């Protein structure tokens, strides 16, 4: 069986490793136009700019030799020119030499990842405008700041206020620069959090000296010699030494043409087994859609852990559709200064947008009791539950805390897949340890309060 995987990032690497481990007779070819830093994790950008790691490449977790040792035919510096699905044939071109070849497959896994959205405005080509997709992008931005005589007088504009934009703004502020964050929506990270949580996120950035401007309509950028860029919006003009663009990502599916059905965010539409509309082609990671279990709609979820999971799942289903995906609960988290913002499931805003009846409840509390004085500084939390007002089925959770609740949110993703109700949260037995929580766990507490308020409304 000839298995060709296009794209050697998180999903492609995971798929290749799993195929080799599971199918001893498989001939695996892994193709990528890049030649270095295949497993670079995007979070390495702000971690490097923050000084948390010595190089953005420090996040690389898989070397070429590891794949070659497994017997993978690794072809780097190779572009896919076209796909002929009827013949199961790829046309390839070497980036450096231009040499063209063809490659046949029995199964094709599209793990082509994503590319940054480019502002549809004049002036984007300036050397002072930076994307943060590749290792080289991050290093170039760092060098631009290092070359400045006085970083404190450097004005950096971040264009786009999603999670990547807020992280970039924080990193630039931590580096000592003056930072302005321009966002085209009325709420930061509006695709991730409801308005109330977005407001607290914005307040946090403002408290740390970041100027936040929302509802911005950028009209043009103008390069100003070696001084930077001027950004013209519908109502104002902003000058910056450097501009960081983080307005989202689009799936890299342009070369597949009409051979598979393309959906939201240019991602290939897949079923629960990661198969596209072509029976010999699978798609994973940023190149594939994910099913939202609550709304039963396809959405585009772009993060490394989901890509790895989908890569493994595609490998499991190469010969037969054995294991189905439960979908994606869009578990995301971001640490901004001392605070974690986390979410899983749907937001109340997104549910209402598709006319889904939802209710919500927010609890502000402390995780530990007052007598745990030493722990109180980091104990304050806000937690929101989004639920179906008729069935009480939990649909989503959002949280702000100085403590890391990543593993709790991972378990909440599993719980959402199994349609856990508020009653389940309220009355399930939960651990009590005075250093960690109170006898009435905050999950039980918020569920009980949500039930009471929902009953009072009905």
N, C-alpha and C positions, 0 to 999 in steps of 0.2 A: 504494500500500500504506500503510495507516494503522497505524503502530506506536505503541502506548502503553506507556510505561515508568512503573511506579509505584514511586517511591522514587528520590531524587536524591542518594544518597550515592555511595560508591566504585563499586559495581557498576553502578548506574543511570547515572552519568555516563559511565563507560567504554562501556557499551552504546550510549548515545545518540551519543557521538562516533563510534563505529565504524559504527553504522547510517547516519549521515549521510555518512560517507566512502565507504561501500561501495555504497549504494543511492541513486542520484540521484533516483529517483521516490518515495522514502519521505517520508511526512508523519509527523514524529516529535513526539509530545507527552510531556513529562516532568513528572510530578506529584509534589508532596511537601507534606506538611502543615506543614513548617517553612518559614521565610522567610529565614533567614540561616545562614551557616556550614555549607553543604551538604557540603563536602568536608573538614570537620574530622576530623583523624586522632586516634583515641583516645589514642595515645601522647603527644599534646600535653598531656594532663592532668598526668601526672607530670613531664614536661619543664618545664611552666610552674611547677608547685609546687616543683620543684627549682631554679628560677631559671635554667634553661638557655635559655629563650625569654621574650620580654617579654609575650606574651599567648598563651593557648591557641589563639586564632584564627590565630596565625602559621603553623600547619600547614595552613591552607586552601590548596589548590592550584588551584582552579577557581572563577572568578568567574561570576556570572550572565551577564554581558555576553559571556563567551567562548562560552557555549552559545547565546545568542540570535544572536550573529554567525554561527553555523553554520546558523541557520535552525530551531533547536529551539523549539517552542512550549512555553515554560516556565511552568507553572502552580503557583505556590507558595501556601502557606496554604490548601491544598485537601485535604480528607479523602475517602477512598474509603469510602462507606457500605456498598456491597454489589456483588457481582459476579454477573451472569447469564451463565454460560458458553454456554448454548444460543443466546442472542441476541447473544453477544459484546458485552456492554453493561455499562458501569460506571456506578454511581450516585455522584455526587460532591456534596460540600457545602463551601462556603467557610467556613473556620474563623471569620473575623471577622464576616461578615454572616449566615451561615446559609442563603444562597441555594443551592438545589439544582439540579443539572443532570445530564445523562447524556452519555456519550461512548462511541461505538462504536469497535471496533478490528478489524483483520485479524490482527494478532499482538499479544499482551500479554506483557510481560516484568515479572515480579514481582521487584523489587529493594528490597523493603520493609525490609530490615535487621533489626535486633534491638532488644530492649528489656531492661533489667536485670531479673533475677529479684528479686522482692520477698519478704522474709522473711514467712512466714505466722505472724507473732506480733503481739500487741497492742503499740501504742506506736510503730510505724514512722513515723507521721505527724509526729513532732517536727521542728522547724526545725533541730535539731542533728544530724539524720541526713541524710547526703549520699550521693547517687549521683554517678558520674563519667562519665556518658554524653554530656552536652551541654556546650558552652562555658559556658553560664550556671551549670551545676552546679559546674564547676571554679572559676569566679570567686567564687561564693558561699562555697565552702570557704576559699579564700584570704582573702577579706574577714573571715570569722569568726576566722581566726588573726591577721590584722592588727589586728582590733579588741580582741584580748586585751591586757591590760596587761602581762602577763609570759608570753611564749610558752613559756619554759622550764618553767613550771608548768602548762601546758596538757596535759591527758591526752587523747590521741586513741586511739580503738579502731578498728581495721580488722577488719571482719567478713568473713572469706573469705580463704583463703590460696592462691589460684591465682596466676597471673602478675600479674594486675592488682592483686591484694591485696598481694603482696610489693613491687611498685613503689610503691604508695600508702604502705605502711609506711616504705619507704626515704625517700620524699619528705617525709613528716611528720617523720621523725627528722632529716633534713637541715635542716628548717626550725627545729629546736630543740625540738620538742615531745617529751613522753614518749609512747611508743607501745606499745600492746599489740595483738598480732595473734591473733585468735581463729579457729580453723579446725575444721571438723566432721569432719575425717579425721585419721588418725594421721600422715600425711605432707603437707607443704606441696607445692603444685603436683603433686599425685598424678596428675592427668590428663595431665601433660606429661612427668614424669620417673619413673624407678624409685626405689625407697625409698633406695638408697645415695646417689644424687645429691640427692634431696630432703633427706636428712639434712645434707649439706654446705651446701645452700642455707640451711637453718634455722640451722646453726651460724654462718654468715656474718651473718645478721640479728642473732642473739644477741650476737655479738662487737661489733656496732655499737650495742648498747644497746637493742635491741627485744625486748620480752617476747613469747615465742611460746608459745601454749597450744593444744594439739591435742585432738581428740576432744571438742569442745565442742558441747553441745546447748543452743541458745538457746531459752528459754521465753517471755520477754517483755521489752519495753523500757518504761521509764517516764520521761516527761519531767519534769524537776525544775526548774520555773520557768525562770529565766534561767541556771541553773547547768550545764545539760547533760542527760545521759541516764544512767539506771541500767539496766544489762543484767543480767537474771537468767538463769542457766544451770541445768542440772540439778543442779550441785554447788557453784556459787559465784555471787557477785554482783560486778559490775564497774561502776565509776563513770567517766564520761567527759565532757569538755566538748564533744567532737565525735565523731561516729561516721561512718565511711565504710563503705558496704556494697558489697562486690565478690564476690557469691556466684554469679556466672555470668550468662549471657544466654539469652534465649529468642527464637526467630524471630518476627517480626511478620507472622503469616499469619492472624490471626483473621478478617479481613474476607472471605477467600476461601471460608469455609464448607466445604461438602462438594464444591466444584467440582474440587479436586485432592486427591490422596492426601497426607496429612501423616504425617511420620515422626519420627525422633529429634529431640528438642529443639524440637519444633513446626515443624521445617523441611519444606518441600515436597519430596517425593521426586522426583528427576529422573533421566533416563537420562544416558548419556555425552555427549549433545548438548545438555544443559541443558533438555530438554523434560520437563514434568510429565506426569501421566497424561492431560491434555487436549491434543489435537494442536495447539491454537492458543495455548497458554500455556506460557511458559518461566519458569524461576525461577533466580535467581543470588545470589551473595553469602551473607550470613547467612541469607537466606530459603530457601536450598536445601541439600539434603544433598550430601555428597561421598562418592565411593566410595573405600574404603581398598583399594589394590591387593593388599596382602599378605593381609589377612583376608577380602577380598571381602565386606565389610559396609559399609553406609551409616553415616557418622558426620557430626557437625556440626563443621565447621572454620570458625571465625570470625576472619578477619584481613583486612586491607585488600588485601594483594597477591593473595590468592586471590579476593577479590571482584572486583578489576579484571580478572583473567584470565578469570573466568567471564562477566563482562559482555561482554568482547570475543568470547568463544567463542559466546555466545548470538547475538550479532549476525551472526557468520559463518554460523550455521546457520538463519537466519530462513526462508529459502525452501526449503532442502533440507539434509538432515543430511550435512554435508560433513566436518567435522573433529571427531573425538571427543576427549573429555578423557581424559588418562591417569589421572585420579583425583587424590587429594590425599595427599601424604606428610606432611602436618601439620608443616611446617618452622616451628619457633618458636624465638625467642631472647629473652633478657631480660638487661639489664645491671643488676646490683645492686652498688652501690658500685664497686669496681674490677674486678669479675669478670663475665664473660659466661657464661651458661648457655644451651646450645643443644641442640636435639634435632631429629631427622627420622625418619620412619617410625614403626613401632610400638614401644611399650615392652615389655619382657619381661613385666611385670605384666599388661598388657592382652592380650597374646597368650595367656598362661596362663589368663586369665579365660574365654576362649572355647575352652579345651582345645587350643590350638595348641602343638605341641612346639617349644620354642626352647632355645637355649643362649646364654650371654653371657660376655663377657670384658672386664675393665677393666684398662687400662694407665695407670699414673701415671709420667710421664716429663718430660723437658725437650725443648722444641722445637729448641733450638740446643745446640751442643756447649759444654763447659766453658770453652774458650778464648775464646768470645765473651762475655767478662765483662760488657761494657756492656749486653748484651741479656738476661742471665740473670734479672734481676728479674721480667721479664714472660714468661718462657719456660715456666713450669711448667704442665702440663696434666694433666687426667684425661680419658681417652677410653674410651667403652664401645661395643662392637659387639654387636648382637643378631642371631642368625642361626639358620637351620634346621640342626640337628645332623646331618641325613642328607644334605642336598644342599649345605650350606655357603652357600646363598643368603643374602645380607645382607638383614635385615629392618628394622634401625633403628640409629641412631647417636646417642649423647649425649656431651656434652663440657662441661668447665668449663675456662676459661682467662682470663687477663687480656688476651689478644690477641683481636682480632675475626676470627673465621673464617666470617663470613656467606657469603662467596662459595663457600667450600669446601662449606658445608652446602647451598647452592643446587645445586651440582654433585652432591652426594650424593643429593639428591632425584631428579635425573635418573638417576643410577646405580641407585637402588632401582627406578625404573620399568622399568629394563631388566634386572632380576634379576641384578645383579652378584654374584659370589661372593667368598668370602674369598680364593680363589686369584687372582682378578682383582686384588684390592687388593694382595696380597702380592707378585705378580710382574710387575705392569705397570710400565713405565718411568716414573719420576717425576723431576721437576726437583730438582737439588741446587744450592743457593747458600748458602755458609756463614753469611751473615747471617740466613738464613731458616730453615734446617733442618739435618739431619744426612744423611750419605750413605744411611742406612737411614731413609727417611721414616717418621714415626710412624704413618701409615696402613698402610704395609707391615708395620711392626713389630707393631702390635696384631693385624693379620690373621694373621701368622705364629704369634704366641703363641696366638691363639684356635684355630688349626688344631692346634697341638701339644697343647693341653690337651684339645681335643675328641677327638683320636686316643687320648690316654691314658685317657680315660673309656670309650671304646668297647671 
